[in-house]
Structures are given as C-alpha cells and as structure tokens.
Amino acid sequence: MSFQDLESPLSFLESTQINFRSPQWLKEYEAWWQAEGQGISDAVDRAGTPWLRMFDLSGKRVDQILYSPEYWRMLKHGYRSGWLLGQSGNGIYLILEVLNASRVANSLGSVALAQRAMADALSFARNRMVFGKLLIEQPLMRRQFDERFRQLRAAARLAWKSLELLNEVWQQRPPYSDRYHLFRLVAHLSKYWSAELAVQTAKWSMEVHGGLGTLQEFRAERWLREAMILAIWEGPSHRQILDALEVMERKHAHKLLFQHLSGLAPTSDLETMQAQIERHLTRAKKWKQERKRWLRAWPYLLLMR
Ligand SMILES: Cc1cc2nc3c(=O)[nH]c(=O)nc-3n(C[C@H](O)[C@H](O)[C@H](O)COP(=O)(O)OP(=O)(O)OC[C@H]3O[C@@H](n4cnc5c(N)ncnc54)[C@H](O)[C@@H]3O)c2cc1C
C-alpha cells in the first residue's frame, strides 16, 4: 500500500472518493495552507486559543455566522415569550435537521483530523532510526500503518456517503422519504465511527512519536486534545446508537441500507448481518413490552405492600 496519498489532504480526498476532483480554488487554498496557514494555526494553539477574528482581503469580517432576524428576536425575547422559529409543533424536526447536517460536518472533520495525525506519524516514522532501521520499515510498525490507513480510507468513504445523501435530502420536510431515513442512519454511523477513529488515530500517532509525542513542538498531542471533542458534541456516542436504533425500529432504515449495499458486498454477509440486526430489534421490542407491563403493574404492587 502506498502512503503517498496521505501527505496532502486533497490527494487523500481524491484517492478515496470515486467522483471527486479538486477544483482549482481548493488547490490554491491547500498551497496557502502549507505555506502560511499551518504556521498561523501552530502559533494560535501555543498562545492558548486567543480571541481570533478573520477578515477577507477587503477588510470585511468573515468569521461571523449570519443569523436570521427571527433568531435575533428569539434571543432577545427568550424561548418562552412566544417567538417561534418556523411552525408550531415542528421544533423537534428543525433541531434534528440542523443536528444531522452538523453530524456530517463532524464526520468530515474527524476524517481530516485522523488524516493529519497519520500524516505526521508517517513523517516521523520515515525519519526516526530504531534498532538499525527506519521506524516505518520495522514490520510491526509497518503493519499498523497499513491497517490504520485501511480504516482511515473506509471512514472517509463513509463520511463522504453521508455527505452525498445529505446533499440529496437536505431540503425535505416532514413527512420524510425513505431516502431521508437512510441518510439519518448513515449519518449516525458516520458520526459515531469517524469520531472514534479520530481519537484512536490521534492517540496512536502520539505513541508512534514515542516520548516526543508528548511535546507541544511535535503537534501530535494537539490532535488528541482536539479529537476528544468530536465524540462528544453533536451528540455523544450513546446518542448516535440510540437514535440509530430508533430509525431502524420505526423506519426500518437498516433494510434500506442493506438494499443500498446489495451488489457492493457479498450477499451472504449482508443476509447474515440483517438477520442479526432483526434479532436484536425483536429482542428490544419484547423487552420494552415487558417493561411497559411492569410499569403498569407498579402502582398496584405498591398498594399490595
Ligand atoms: C466545546 C463545546 C461546544 C458546544 N457547542 C454547542 C453549540 O454550539 N450548540 C449546541 O446546541 N450545543 C453545543 N454543545 C453541547 C453538546 O452538543 C452537548 O454537550 C452534547 O450533545 C452532550 O450533551 P450533554 O452535555 O447534555 O450530556 P448529557 O446528555 O448529560 O450526557 C452525559 C453522558 O450520558 C450519555 N447519555 C445521555 N443519555 C443517555 C441514554 N439515554 N443512554 C445512555 N447514555 C446516555 C451521553 O452519551 C454522555 O456520555 C457544545 C459542547 C461543548 C463541550
């Protein structure tokens, strides 16, 4: 396996996505980032995250979010004053639509962080001599690089799939289509796995650097610090698991996913996996029915005491 694609974020993205070719503006941005951006980013981190403002070339501020007038009104008057964002009764849908979009962004951010952490580890391993060989040439280390690169590419494909699906369904409003439910399941899977991968890759990258991995100068510890939040905000792992279960139970999104995967993976593997999921879902349903019965009986049990 060649690690060449790991060295630049854009070549990594191109190598993992079938239909992605970097536009010229993105290539220019990457060149700027390598020449100047990286230095600014390092300096900002060492200064302890100072108050940062960004401006475009004409001096206009570009780091502020443009909120709608309804949002400002709500901030001013408070949630309870009767100012509604959108239609009454639709609040939960609005929140979930926003959350699902930000989970896709989180997935791409997680993959980007893991790619950077791995590229730094690679650069270190290509220069560090241990026991008469470059670190990257030690068989155990080489094997870990191969395995982690494979996982990183898989996470990138999953994150990109969630983006493609979001692109298709983001304008849908309730009642949502099956395609939307498929998107929801893929977004939960992607948020969960990519955030976990980012943390694990950043931790491993520190280990590859050995003792130097704990020093700020080598950046490796920064990736772990930054990766930790990816698994918490936009809903921690438990939330992703519970919401994914809900969309499978109520909307049968797993069947849509298996339909989507048919032809891409061996049929027998897909059938085995689907049967396992169905078994778990039935078990959960039975457990809930049992629990409902107990909850109904609970007041009578108290009376009997
Ligand atoms: C730096 C930072 C920035 C943030 N920015 C924003 C922002 O801009 N906008 C915004 O709206 N929010 C923001 N958040 C909030 C963030 O989304 C929440 O912190 C996050 O979703 C977790 O919710 P919580 O803190 O209430 O944890 P809790 O809900 O108290 O969860 C605590 C733990 O319990 C687990 N848990 C909860 N329920 C269950 C259950 N039923 N079963 C099993 N386990 C469960 C959780 O997974 C978690 O591990 C931000 C948070 C941080 C740390």
The ligand as a Tripos MOL2 file, in Angstrom:
@<TRIPOS>MOLECULE
LIG
   53    58     1     0     0
SMALL
NO_CHARGES

@<TRIPOS>ATOM
      1 C1        -16.9980   22.7640   23.4450 C.3       1 LIG1
      2 C2        -18.4790   22.5050   23.2640 C.ar      1 LIG1
      3 C3        -19.1820   23.2630   22.3510 C.ar      1 LIG1
      4 C4        -20.5570   23.0570   22.1760 C.ar      1 LIG1
      5 N1        -21.2200   23.8210   21.2480 N.ar      1 LIG1
      6 C5        -22.5570   23.7060   21.1500 C.ar      1 LIG1
      7 C6        -23.3020   24.5520   20.2630 C.ar      1 LIG1
      8 O1        -22.7340   25.4090   19.5660 O.2       1 LIG1
      9 N2        -24.6480   24.4130   20.1950 N.ar      1 LIG1
     10 C7        -25.2900   23.4820   20.9570 C.ar      1 LIG1
     11 O2        -26.5240   23.3870   20.8670 O.2       1 LIG1
     12 N3        -24.6150   22.6530   21.7780 N.ar      1 LIG1
     13 C8        -23.2780   22.7480   21.9170 C.ar      1 LIG1
     14 N4        -22.5890   21.9010   22.7730 N.ar      1 LIG1
     15 C9        -23.3610   20.9250   23.5620 C.3       1 LIG1
     16 C10       -23.0930   19.4970   23.1400 C.3       1 LIG1
     17 O3        -23.7900   19.1970   21.9320 O.3       1 LIG1
     18 C11       -23.5210   18.5830   24.3010 C.3       1 LIG1
     19 O4        -22.6040   18.7980   25.3600 O.3       1 LIG1
     20 C12       -23.5230   17.1320   23.9210 C.3       1 LIG1
     21 O5        -24.5030   16.8400   22.9460 O.3       1 LIG1
     22 C13       -23.7880   16.2160   25.1350 C.3       1 LIG1
     23 O6        -24.9120   16.6290   25.8450 O.3       1 LIG1
     24 P1        -24.8140   16.9320   27.3930 P.3       1 LIG1
     25 O7        -23.5890   17.7370   27.6670 O.co2     1 LIG1
     26 O8        -26.1230   17.4710   27.8450 O.co2     1 LIG1
     27 O9        -24.5480   15.4910   28.0340 O.3       1 LIG1
     28 P2        -25.6020   14.5400   28.7300 P.3       1 LIG1
     29 O10       -26.8420   14.4610   27.9240 O.co2     1 LIG1
     30 O11       -25.6940   14.9160   30.1740 O.co2     1 LIG1
     31 O12       -24.8310   13.1490   28.5870 O.3       1 LIG1
     32 C14       -23.8590   12.6850   29.5280 C.3       1 LIG1
     33 C15       -23.4640   11.2680   29.1210 C.3       1 LIG1
     34 O13       -24.6090   10.4240   29.2110 O.3       1 LIG1
     35 C16       -24.8250    9.7500   27.9930 C.3       1 LIG1
     36 N5        -26.2530    9.5550   27.8140 N.ar      1 LIG1
     37 C17       -27.2170   10.5050   27.7340 C.ar      1 LIG1
     38 N6        -28.4220    9.9340   27.5580 N.ar      1 LIG1
     39 C18       -28.2170    8.5890   27.5330 C.ar      1 LIG1
     40 C19       -29.0530    7.4470   27.4170 C.ar      1 LIG1
     41 N7        -30.3710    7.5520   27.2480 N.pl3     1 LIG1
     42 N8        -28.4810    6.2170   27.4330 N.ar      1 LIG1
     43 C20       -27.1530    6.0640   27.6020 C.ar      1 LIG1
     44 N9        -26.3080    7.1070   27.7310 N.ar      1 LIG1
     45 C21       -26.8310    8.3410   27.6930 C.ar      1 LIG1
     46 C22       -24.2100   10.6610   26.9430 C.3       1 LIG1
     47 O14       -23.8930    9.9540   25.7680 O.3       1 LIG1
     48 C23       -22.9760   11.1700   27.6750 C.3       1 LIG1
     49 O15       -21.9630   10.1860   27.6070 O.3       1 LIG1
     50 C24       -21.2270   22.0710   22.9430 C.ar      1 LIG1
     51 C25       -20.4960   21.3050   23.8640 C.ar      1 LIG1
     52 C26       -19.1470   21.5100   24.0310 C.ar      1 LIG1
     53 C27       -18.4000   20.6680   25.0550 C.3       1 LIG1
@<TRIPOS>BOND
     1     1     2 1
     2     2     3 ar
     3     2    52 ar
     4     3     4 ar
     5     4     5 ar
     6     4    50 ar
     7     5     6 ar
     8     6     7 ar
     9     6    13 1
    10     7     8 2
    11     7     9 ar
    12     9    10 ar
    13    10    11 2
    14    10    12 ar
    15    12    13 ar
    16    13    14 ar
    17    14    15 1
    18    14    50 ar
    19    15    16 1
    20    16    17 1
    21    16    18 1
    22    18    19 1
    23    18    20 1
    24    20    21 1
    25    20    22 1
    26    22    23 1
    27    23    24 1
    28    24    25 2
    29    24    26 1
    30    24    27 1
    31    27    28 1
    32    28    29 2
    33    28    30 1
    34    28    31 1
    35    31    32 1
    36    32    33 1
    37    33    34 1
    38    33    48 1
    39    34    35 1
    40    35    36 1
    41    35    46 1
    42    36    37 ar
    43    36    45 ar
    44    37    38 ar
    45    38    39 ar
    46    39    40 ar
    47    39    45 ar
    48    40    41 1
    49    40    42 ar
    50    42    43 ar
    51    43    44 ar
    52    44    45 ar
    53    46    47 1
    54    46    48 1
    55    48    49 1
    56    50    51 ar
    57    51    52 ar
    58    52    53 1
@<TRIPOS>SUBSTRUCTURE
     1 LIG1         1 GROUP 0 **** ****
